[in-house]
């Protein structure tokens, strides 16, 4: 009976060693930086998060970091959304400013 338990542990250990390590912390940090100041970091977090979650689903990457990876991906998506919203507000402000300038001339 001890031999069977040992074989199972070795088989499980061998499977864990073949998985790629997760990058959840990196994805999360990039997502937070994306929200704070840098659109590029948000895009990178979104892309890395998608890729890593797909690899976790396929059993290629260690699924232990799934929560961190999902949080980082969401932060990246929020970052991109906020940047697009800010750009749209800026464009509307410029159009209204030009329209007000033309109306006053």
Secondary structure, DSSP 8 states (H G I E B T S, - for coil): -HHHHHHHHHHHHHHHHHSB---HHHHHHHHHHHHHT-HHHHHHHHHHHHHHHHHHHHTSB-GGGHHHHHHHHHHHHHHHHHHHHHHHHHHHHHHHHHHHHHHH-
